[in-house]
């Protein structure tokens, strides 16, 4: 289901809406929609491992694990390797930040 949503968003997103140029606000909304679908699809594909890791090797809490992943993405950008493995590190950074907010919200009982 999430993969279908993601495929649909990627195929329809071209920063043109109804034959007219999109406003900045519309572009922001479209990016958030695309990133939401991407984050949900990745979360399902990875079995919710960012928020609920299986802890086979690492025993760090989810937020520390997400910070490590953020460091890896920032290092990739610093090296100029922004298209490694066909993934966009900027998308991943936003996704990891959202996951941190999710974990923080869970800790606060939200």
N, CA, C and O atoms as a GROMACS GRO file, in nm:
protein
  440
    1UNK      N    1   0.082  -0.119   0.000
    1UNK     CA    2   0.000   0.000   0.000
    1UNK      C    3   0.087   0.126   0.000
    1UNK      O    4   0.068   0.214  -0.084
    2UNK      N    5   0.181   0.135   0.093
    2UNK     CA    6   0.267   0.253   0.099
    2UNK      C    7   0.351   0.265  -0.028
    2UNK      O    8   0.376   0.376  -0.076
    3UNK      N    9   0.394   0.151  -0.082
    3UNK     CA   10   0.474   0.155  -0.204
    3UNK      C   11   0.392   0.210  -0.320
    3UNK      O   12   0.445   0.282  -0.405
    4UNK      N   13   0.262   0.176  -0.325
    4UNK     CA   14   0.174   0.228  -0.429
    4UNK      C   15   0.157   0.380  -0.416
    4UNK      O   16   0.159   0.452  -0.515
    5UNK      N   17   0.141   0.425  -0.292
    5UNK     CA   18   0.128   0.569  -0.267
    5UNK      C   19   0.255   0.640  -0.310
    5UNK      O   20   0.250   0.744  -0.376
    6UNK      N   21   0.368   0.583  -0.273
    6UNK     CA   22   0.497   0.642  -0.308
    6UNK      C   23   0.515   0.647  -0.459
    6UNK      O   24   0.557   0.750  -0.513
    7UNK      N   25   0.484   0.538  -0.528
    7UNK     CA   26   0.497   0.535  -0.674
    7UNK      C   27   0.408   0.639  -0.739
    7UNK      O   28   0.447   0.706  -0.835
    8UNK      N   29   0.287   0.653  -0.687
    8UNK     CA   30   0.194   0.751  -0.740
    8UNK      C   31   0.245   0.893  -0.722
    8UNK      O   32   0.237   0.975  -0.813
    9UNK      N   33   0.298   0.922  -0.603
    9UNK     CA   34   0.350   1.056  -0.578
    9UNK      C   35   0.469   1.087  -0.667
    9UNK      O   36   0.478   1.196  -0.722
   10UNK      N   37   0.561   0.991  -0.682
   10UNK     CA   38   0.678   1.015  -0.766
   10UNK      C   39   0.637   1.038  -0.911
   10UNK      O   40   0.696   1.122  -0.979
   11UNK      N   41   0.536   0.965  -0.958
   11UNK     CA   42   0.498   0.977  -1.098
   11UNK      C   43   0.420   1.105  -1.126
   11UNK      O   44   0.423   1.155  -1.239
   12UNK      N   45   0.352   1.158  -1.027
   12UNK     CA   46   0.270   1.277  -1.051
   12UNK      C   47   0.339   1.406  -1.010
   12UNK      O   48   0.292   1.515  -1.045
   13UNK      N   49   0.449   1.397  -0.935
   13UNK     CA   50   0.513   1.518  -0.885
   13UNK      C   51   0.606   1.577  -0.989
   13UNK      O   52   0.706   1.515  -1.026
   14UNK      N   53   0.575   1.694  -1.036
   14UNK     CA   54   0.662   1.761  -1.130
   14UNK      C   55   0.668   1.909  -1.104
   14UNK      O   56   0.712   1.985  -1.190
   15UNK      N   57   0.624   1.952  -0.989
   15UNK     CA   58   0.620   2.092  -0.952
   15UNK      C   59   0.537   2.176  -1.049
   15UNK      O   60   0.560   2.296  -1.062
   16UNK      N   61   0.442   2.113  -1.115
   16UNK     CA   62   0.344   2.185  -1.196
   16UNK      C   63   0.208   2.135  -1.153
   16UNK      O   64   0.184   2.014  -1.151
   17UNK      N   65   0.121   2.226  -1.118
   17UNK     CA   66  -0.010   2.190  -1.069
   17UNK      C   67  -0.116   2.249  -1.162
   17UNK      O   68  -0.122   2.370  -1.180
   18UNK      N   69  -0.196   2.163  -1.219
   18UNK     CA   70  -0.305   2.207  -1.306
   18UNK      C   71  -0.256   2.299  -1.416
   18UNK      O   72  -0.321   2.398  -1.449
   19UNK      N   73  -0.140   2.266  -1.474
   19UNK     CA   74  -0.087   2.344  -1.584
   19UNK      C   75  -0.024   2.476  -1.544
   19UNK      O   76   0.022   2.551  -1.630
   20UNK      N   77  -0.020   2.507  -1.415
   20UNK     CA   78   0.038   2.634  -1.369
   20UNK      C   79   0.157   2.604  -1.279
   20UNK      O   80   0.168   2.496  -1.222
   21UNK      N   81   0.245   2.701  -1.266
   21UNK     CA   82   0.358   2.685  -1.174
   21UNK      C   83   0.306   2.682  -1.031
   21UNK      O   84   0.213   2.753  -0.994
   22UNK      N   85   0.369   2.597  -0.952
   22UNK     CA   86   0.329   2.586  -0.812
   22UNK      C   87   0.387   2.702  -0.733
   22UNK      O   88   0.495   2.752  -0.762
   23UNK      N   89   0.313   2.743  -0.632
   23UNK     CA   90   0.365   2.843  -0.539
   23UNK      C   91   0.465   2.775  -0.445
   23UNK      O   92   0.472   2.652  -0.439
   24UNK      N   93   0.540   2.854  -0.373
   24UNK     CA   94   0.633   2.798  -0.275
   24UNK      C   95   0.559   2.713  -0.174
   24UNK      O   96   0.605   2.606  -0.137
   25UNK      N   97   0.443   2.761  -0.128
   25UNK     CA   98   0.365   2.687  -0.030
   25UNK      C   99   0.320   2.552  -0.086
   25UNK      O  100   0.322   2.452  -0.016
   26UNK      N  101   0.279   2.550  -0.212
   26UNK     CA  102   0.237   2.425  -0.276
   26UNK      C  103   0.356   2.330  -0.291
   26UNK      O  104   0.341   2.208  -0.275
   27UNK      N  105   0.472   2.384  -0.322
   27UNK     CA  106   0.593   2.300  -0.332
   27UNK      C  107   0.630   2.240  -0.197
   27UNK      O  108   0.665   2.122  -0.188
   28UNK      N  109   0.620   2.322  -0.092
   28UNK     CA  110   0.647   2.271   0.043
   28UNK      C  111   0.550   2.158   0.076
   28UNK      O  112   0.592   2.053   0.125
   29UNK      N  113   0.423   2.178   0.050
   29UNK     CA  114   0.321   2.076   0.078
   29UNK      C  115   0.349   1.949  -0.003
   29UNK      O  116   0.337   1.838   0.049
   30UNK      N  117   0.386   1.965  -0.129
   30UNK     CA  118   0.415   1.850  -0.215
   30UNK      C  119   0.537   1.774  -0.164
   30UNK      O  120   0.539   1.651  -0.164
   31UNK      N  121   0.639   1.847  -0.122
   31UNK     CA  122   0.759   1.780  -0.068
   31UNK      C  123   0.726   1.704   0.060
   31UNK      O  124   0.770   1.590   0.077
   32UNK      N  125   0.649   1.765   0.149
   32UNK     CA  126   0.609   1.694   0.271
   32UNK      C  127   0.526   1.570   0.240
   32UNK      O  128   0.542   1.467   0.304
   33UNK      N  129   0.437   1.580   0.142
   33UNK     CA  130   0.358   1.464   0.103
   33UNK      C  131   0.447   1.352   0.050
   33UNK      O  132   0.430   1.236   0.085
   34UNK      N  133   0.544   1.389  -0.034
   34UNK     CA  134   0.636   1.291  -0.091
   34UNK      C  135   0.722   1.228   0.020
   34UNK      O  136   0.739   1.106   0.024
   35UNK      N  137   0.773   1.312   0.109
   35UNK     CA  138   0.857   1.261   0.217
   35UNK      C  139   0.778   1.176   0.316
   35UNK      O  140   0.831   1.080   0.372
   36UNK      N  141   0.653   1.212   0.337
   36UNK     CA  142   0.567   1.131   0.426
   36UNK      C  143   0.550   0.992   0.367
   36UNK      O  144   0.565   0.892   0.438
   37UNK      N  145   0.518   0.984   0.239
   37UNK     CA  146   0.499   0.854   0.174
   37UNK      C  147   0.629   0.774   0.174
   37UNK      O  148   0.628   0.653   0.198
   38UNK      N  149   0.741   0.841   0.148
   38UNK     CA  150   0.870   0.774   0.147
   38UNK      C  151   0.904   0.720   0.287
   38UNK      O  152   0.948   0.606   0.300
   39UNK      N  153   0.883   0.801   0.389
   39UNK     CA  154   0.914   0.761   0.526
   39UNK      C  155   0.828   0.643   0.571
   39UNK      O  156   0.878   0.551   0.636
   40UNK      N  157   0.702   0.644   0.537
   40UNK     CA  158   0.612   0.535   0.573
   40UNK      C  159   0.654   0.407   0.500
   40UNK      O  160   0.656   0.300   0.559
   41UNK      N  161   0.685   0.419   0.371
   41UNK     CA  162   0.727   0.302   0.293
   41UNK      C  163   0.857   0.243   0.349
   41UNK      O  164   0.869   0.121   0.362
   42UNK      N  165   0.953   0.330   0.381
   42UNK     CA  166   1.080   0.280   0.436
   42UNK      C  167   1.059   0.218   0.574
   42UNK      O  168   1.119   0.116   0.605
   43UNK      N  169   0.974   0.279   0.656
   43UNK     CA  170   0.947   0.224   0.789
   43UNK      C  171   0.886   0.085   0.778
   43UNK      O  172   0.922  -0.005   0.854
   44UNK      N  173   0.795   0.067   0.685
   44UNK     CA  174   0.734  -0.064   0.665
   44UNK      C  175   0.837  -0.164   0.611
   44UNK      O  176   0.842  -0.279   0.655
   45UNK      N  177   0.919  -0.119   0.517
   45UNK     CA  178   1.020  -0.208   0.458
   45UNK      C  179   1.122  -0.254   0.560
   45UNK      O  180   1.170  -0.368   0.555
   46UNK      N  181   1.156  -0.166   0.653
   46UNK     CA  182   1.257  -0.199   0.755
   46UNK      C  183   1.195  -0.252   0.884
   46UNK      O  184   1.266  -0.272   0.982
   47UNK      N  185   1.066  -0.275   0.885
   47UNK     CA  186   1.001  -0.336   1.001
   47UNK      C  187   1.005  -0.252   1.126
   47UNK      O  188   1.020  -0.306   1.236
   48UNK      N  189   0.991  -0.121   1.112
   48UNK     CA  190   0.988  -0.030   1.226
   48UNK      C  191   1.116  -0.035   1.308
   48UNK      O  192   1.115  -0.008   1.428
   49UNK      N  193   1.228  -0.071   1.243
   49UNK     CA  194   1.353  -0.094   1.316
   49UNK      C  195   1.416   0.033   1.373
   49UNK      O  196   1.497   0.024   1.466
   50UNK      N  197   1.382   0.149   1.320
   50UNK     CA  198   1.440   0.272   1.374
   50UNK      C  199   1.384   0.305   1.511
   50UNK      O  200   1.457   0.349   1.600
   51UNK      N  201   1.256   0.284   1.528
   51UNK     CA  202   1.189   0.317   1.654
   51UNK      C  203   1.192   0.198   1.750
   51UNK      O  204   1.202   0.215   1.871
   52UNK      N  205   1.182   0.078   1.695
   52UNK     CA  206   1.181  -0.046   1.776
   52UNK      C  207   1.289  -0.141   1.725
   52UNK      O  208   1.257  -0.244   1.664
   53UNK      N  209   1.416  -0.109   1.750
   53UNK     CA  210   1.525  -0.195   1.699
   53UNK      C  211   1.526  -0.331   1.766
   53UNK      O  212   1.481  -0.346   1.880
   54UNK      N  213   1.578  -0.431   1.695
   54UNK     CA  214   1.582  -0.567   1.751
   54UNK      C  215   1.696  -0.583   1.852
   54UNK      O  216   1.694  -0.676   1.933
   55UNK      N  217   1.794  -0.496   1.848
   55UNK     CA  218   1.906  -0.495   1.944
   55UNK      C  219   1.984  -0.627   1.948
   55UNK      O  220   2.008  -0.682   2.055
   56UNK      N  221   2.022  -0.676   1.833
   56UNK     CA  222   2.104  -0.796   1.827
   56UNK      C  223   2.248  -0.761   1.864
   56UNK      O  224   2.308  -0.826   1.950
   57UNK      N  225   2.304  -0.658   1.799
   57UNK     CA  226   2.441  -0.616   1.827
   57UNK      C  227   2.445  -0.489   1.911
   57UNK      O  228   2.514  -0.483   2.013
   58UNK      N  229   2.372  -0.389   1.867
   58UNK     CA  230   2.376  -0.259   1.935
   58UNK      C  231   2.269  -0.253   2.043
   58UNK      O  232   2.157  -0.302   2.026
   59UNK      N  233   2.305  -0.192   2.153
   59UNK     CA  234   2.210  -0.177   2.265
   59UNK      C  235   2.172  -0.031   2.288
   59UNK      O  236   2.109   0.002   2.389
   60UNK      N  237   2.211   0.058   2.194
   60UNK     CA  238   2.180   0.200   2.211
   60UNK      C  239   2.029   0.221   2.196
   60UNK      O  240   1.960   0.144   2.130
   61UNK      N  241   1.982   0.328   2.258
   61UNK     CA  242   1.839   0.358   2.246
   61UNK      C  243   1.810   0.410   2.104
   61UNK      O  244   1.901   0.449   2.032
   62UNK      N  245   1.683   0.410   2.065
   62UNK     CA  246   1.647   0.449   1.929
   62UNK      C  247   1.698   0.587   1.887
   62UNK      O  248   1.740   0.605   1.773
   63UNK      N  249   1.695   0.685   1.977
   63UNK     CA  250   1.740   0.819   1.939
   63UNK      C  251   1.889   0.818   1.908
   63UNK      O  252   1.932   0.881   1.811
   64UNK      N  253   1.969   0.750   1.988
   64UNK     CA  254   2.113   0.742   1.960
   64UNK      C  255   2.138   0.671   1.827
   64UNK      O  256   2.226   0.710   1.751
   65UNK      N  257   2.062   0.567   1.800
   65UNK     CA  258   2.074   0.496   1.671
   65UNK      C  259   2.042   0.587   1.554
   65UNK      O  260   2.109   0.584   1.451
   66UNK      N  261   1.938   0.668   1.570
   66UNK     CA  262   1.901   0.762   1.463
   66UNK      C  263   2.007   0.870   1.446
   66UNK      O  264   2.033   0.914   1.334
   67UNK      N  265   2.069   0.913   1.555
   67UNK     CA  266   2.177   1.012   1.546
   67UNK      C  267   2.296   0.955   1.469
   67UNK      O  268   2.361   1.027   1.392
   68UNK      N  269   2.325   0.827   1.488
   68UNK     CA  270   2.434   0.763   1.412
   68UNK      C  271   2.400   0.764   1.263
   68UNK      O  272   2.486   0.794   1.179
   69UNK      N  273   2.276   0.733   1.231
   69UNK     CA  274   2.234   0.734   1.090
   69UNK      C  275   2.242   0.875   1.032
   69UNK      O  276   2.280   0.893   0.916
   70UNK      N  277   2.205   0.975   1.113
   70UNK     CA  278   2.218   1.114   1.068
   70UNK      C  279   2.364   1.149   1.041
   70UNK      O  280   2.395   1.213   0.941
   71UNK      N  281   2.453   1.107   1.131
   71UNK     CA  282   2.596   1.131   1.109
   71UNK      C  283   2.642   1.070   0.978
   71UNK      O  284   2.718   1.132   0.903
   72UNK      N  285   2.597   0.949   0.948
   72UNK     CA  286   2.636   0.882   0.823
   72UNK      C  287   2.589   0.962   0.702
   72UNK      O  288   2.664   0.978   0.605
   73UNK      N  289   2.467   1.012   0.705
   73UNK     CA  290   2.413   1.090   0.592
   73UNK      C  291   2.488   1.222   0.578
   73UNK      O  292   2.518   1.264   0.466
   74UNK      N  293   2.517   1.288   0.690
   74UNK     CA  294   2.591   1.414   0.683
   74UNK      C  295   2.733   1.392   0.632
   74UNK      O  296   2.786   1.475   0.559
   75UNK      N  297   2.794   1.280   0.670
   75UNK     CA  298   2.927   1.248   0.619
   75UNK      C  299   2.923   1.226   0.468
   75UNK      O  300   3.014   1.267   0.396
   76UNK      N  301   2.818   1.162   0.421
   76UNK     CA  302   2.804   1.139   0.276
   76UNK      C  303   2.794   1.272   0.202
   76UNK      O  304   2.856   1.290   0.098
   77UNK      N  305   2.717   1.365   0.257
   77UNK     CA  306   2.704   1.497   0.194
   77UNK      C  307   2.839   1.569   0.197
   77UNK      O  308   2.879   1.630   0.098
   78UNK      N  309   2.907   1.563   0.310
   78UNK     CA  310   3.037   1.629   0.324
   78UNK      C  311   3.137   1.575   0.221
   78UNK      O  312   3.219   1.651   0.169
   79UNK      N  313   3.131   1.445   0.192
   79UNK     CA  314   3.220   1.384   0.094
   79UNK      C  315   3.177   1.413  -0.049
   79UNK      O  316   3.250   1.382  -0.143
   80UNK      N  317   3.059   1.472  -0.066
   80UNK     CA  318   3.008   1.499  -0.200
   80UNK      C  319   2.945   1.378  -0.266
   80UNK      O  320   2.925   1.377  -0.388
   81UNK      N  321   2.913   1.278  -0.188
   81UNK     CA  322   2.858   1.153  -0.239
   81UNK      C  323   2.707   1.150  -0.217
   81UNK      O  324   2.655   1.064  -0.146
   82UNK      N  325   2.638   1.246  -0.278
   82UNK     CA  326   2.496   1.262  -0.248
   82UNK      C  327   2.403   1.167  -0.322
   82UNK      O  328   2.284   1.160  -0.290
   83UNK      N  329   2.453   1.092  -0.419
   83UNK     CA  330   2.364   1.000  -0.490
   83UNK      C  331   2.407   0.854  -0.477
   83UNK      O  332   2.378   0.773  -0.564
   84UNK      N  333   2.475   0.822  -0.368
   84UNK     CA  334   2.517   0.685  -0.345
   84UNK      C  335   2.397   0.593  -0.330
   84UNK      O  336   2.300   0.627  -0.262
   85UNK      N  337   2.403   0.480  -0.393
   85UNK     CA  338   2.300   0.377  -0.383
   85UNK      C  339   2.164   0.424  -0.432
   85UNK      O  340   2.062   0.363  -0.400
   86UNK      N  341   2.160   0.532  -0.508
   86UNK     CA  342   2.033   0.583  -0.560
   86UNK      C  343   1.944   0.645  -0.455
   86UNK      O  344   1.825   0.667  -0.479
   87UNK      N  345   2.000   0.674  -0.338
   87UNK     CA  346   1.922   0.735  -0.231
   87UNK      C  347   1.962   0.881  -0.214
   87UNK      O  348   2.077   0.918  -0.238
   88UNK      N  349   1.867   0.961  -0.174
   88UNK     CA  350   1.892   1.103  -0.151
   88UNK      C  351   1.915   1.124  -0.001
   88UNK      O  352   1.822   1.106   0.078
   89UNK      N  353   2.037   1.161   0.039
   89UNK     CA  354   2.062   1.175   0.183
   89UNK      C  355   1.979   1.285   0.247
   89UNK      O  356   1.952   1.279   0.367
   90UNK      N  357   1.938   1.385   0.171
   90UNK     CA  358   1.856   1.492   0.227
   90UNK      C  359   1.718   1.437   0.266
   90UNK      O  360   1.665   1.473   0.372
   91UNK      N  361   1.662   1.352   0.183
   91UNK     CA  362   1.535   1.286   0.218
   91UNK      C  363   1.552   1.206   0.346
   91UNK      O  364   1.467   1.212   0.435
   92UNK      N  365   1.661   1.131   0.354
   92UNK     CA  366   1.684   1.046   0.470
   92UNK      C  367   1.703   1.129   0.597
   92UNK      O  368   1.655   1.091   0.704
   93UNK      N  369   1.771   1.242   0.586
   93UNK     CA  370   1.792   1.329   0.702
   93UNK      C  371   1.658   1.378   0.756
   93UNK      O  372   1.635   1.376   0.877
   94UNK      N  373   1.571   1.422   0.667
   94UNK     CA  374   1.438   1.468   0.711
   94UNK      C  375   1.364   1.351   0.777
   94UNK      O  376   1.301   1.369   0.882
   95UNK      N  377   1.371   1.233   0.716
   95UNK     CA  378   1.303   1.117   0.772
   95UNK      C  379   1.354   1.081   0.910
   95UNK      O  380   1.275   1.050   0.999
   96UNK      N  381   1.487   1.083   0.928
   96UNK     CA  382   1.544   1.052   1.059
   96UNK      C  383   1.505   1.156   1.164
   96UNK      O  384   1.479   1.122   1.279
   97UNK      N  385   1.500   1.282   1.124
   97UNK     CA  386   1.458   1.386   1.219
   97UNK      C  387   1.312   1.365   1.261
   97UNK      O  388   1.279   1.382   1.378
   98UNK      N  389   1.227   1.329   1.167
   98UNK     CA  390   1.088   1.300   1.201
   98UNK      C  391   1.079   1.180   1.294
   98UNK      O  392   1.001   1.180   1.390
   99UNK      N  393   1.160   1.077   1.267
   99UNK     CA  394   1.159   0.961   1.355
   99UNK      C  395   1.204   0.996   1.497
   99UNK      O  396   1.150   0.943   1.594
  100UNK      N  397   1.300   1.086   1.509
  100UNK     CA  398   1.342   1.131   1.642
  100UNK      C  399   1.225   1.200   1.712
  100UNK      O  400   1.201   1.177   1.830
  101UNK      N  401   1.152   1.285   1.639
  101UNK     CA  402   1.035   1.350   1.697
  101UNK      C  403   0.930   1.247   1.739
  101UNK      O  404   0.864   1.264   1.842
  102UNK      N  405   0.914   1.142   1.661
  102UNK     CA  406   0.818   1.036   1.695
  102UNK      C  407   0.860   0.968   1.826
  102UNK      O  408   0.778   0.949   1.915
  103UNK      N  409   0.989   0.933   1.836
  103UNK     CA  410   1.037   0.867   1.958
  103UNK      C  411   1.021   0.959   2.079
  103UNK      O  412   0.977   0.916   2.185
  104UNK      N  413   1.057   1.086   2.062
  104UNK     CA  414   1.041   1.182   2.173
  104UNK      C  415   0.894   1.192   2.215
  104UNK      O  416   0.863   1.198   2.334
  105UNK      N  417   0.805   1.195   2.117
  105UNK     CA  418   0.662   1.200   2.147
  105UNK      C  419   0.615   1.075   2.220
  105UNK      O  420   0.530   1.083   2.308
  106UNK      N  421   0.671   0.960   2.183
  106UNK     CA  422   0.634   0.834   2.250
  106UNK      C  423   0.683   0.836   2.395
  106UNK      O  424   0.614   0.787   2.484
  107UNK      N  425   0.801   0.893   2.418
  107UNK     CA  426   0.855   0.900   2.553
  107UNK      C  427   0.772   0.993   2.641
  107UNK      O  428   0.760   0.972   2.762
  108UNK      N  429   0.714   1.095   2.579
  108UNK     CA  430   0.633   1.190   2.654
  108UNK      C  431   0.488   1.145   2.665
  108UNK      O  432   0.406   1.213   2.727
  109UNK      N  433   0.456   1.030   2.604
  109UNK     CA  434   0.321   0.976   2.611
  109UNK      C  435   0.223   1.044   2.518
  109UNK      O  436   0.102   1.039   2.540
  110UNK      N  437   0.274   1.107   2.413
  110UNK     CA  438   0.184   1.174   2.319
  110UNK      C  439   0.124   1.078   2.222
  110UNK      O  440   0.046   1.118   2.136
   0.00000   0.00000   0.00000
